[in-house]
Amino acid sequence: QVQLVESGGGLVQAGGSLRLSCEASGIIFSPNTMGWFRQAPGKQRELVATITSGGSTNYTDSVKGRFTISRDNAKNMVYLQMNSLKPEDTAVYYCNFQTRWYPGPYWGQGTQVTVSS
């Protein structure tokens, strides 16, 4: 019912910045929550940041002050601005969509972020 397509990953040096984008299409009901998760090699997928359709945000402690999540409800887009990147931020980043109106969550295909030291 919901398709998610991420873009914006890549290779960056430590201290650099990247901006991830995710476009949701399909049947989009509100209220909903969109977010970003990441999975590094050999590790479990972990929450990075979420934002509700009302604009409330939540961040994991390791990215607070460096990453900013935002969304454009009219375009069904969510963004993740990542600054001061560290090698430990290297992972595949996945877009996520959840709503109480139908079963989920939904996931994008992932985009690779690699931070070199």
ZIRA-V685102 format. One record per helix or strand. SS is the DSSP state (a for helix, b for strand). FROM is the first residue (numbers start at 1). LEN is the number of residues. If there is no record, write none. Layout:
ss:SS from:FROM len:LEN
ss:SS from:FROM len:LEN
//
This chain:
ss:b from:2 len:6
ss:b from:10 len:4
ss:b from:18 len:9
ss:b from:32 len:8
ss:b from:46 len:7
ss:b from:57 len:3
ss:a from:61 len:3
ss:b from:67 len:6
ss:b from:77 len:6
ss:a from:87 len:3
ss:b from:91 len:9
ss:b from:106 len:2
ss:b from:111 len:6
//
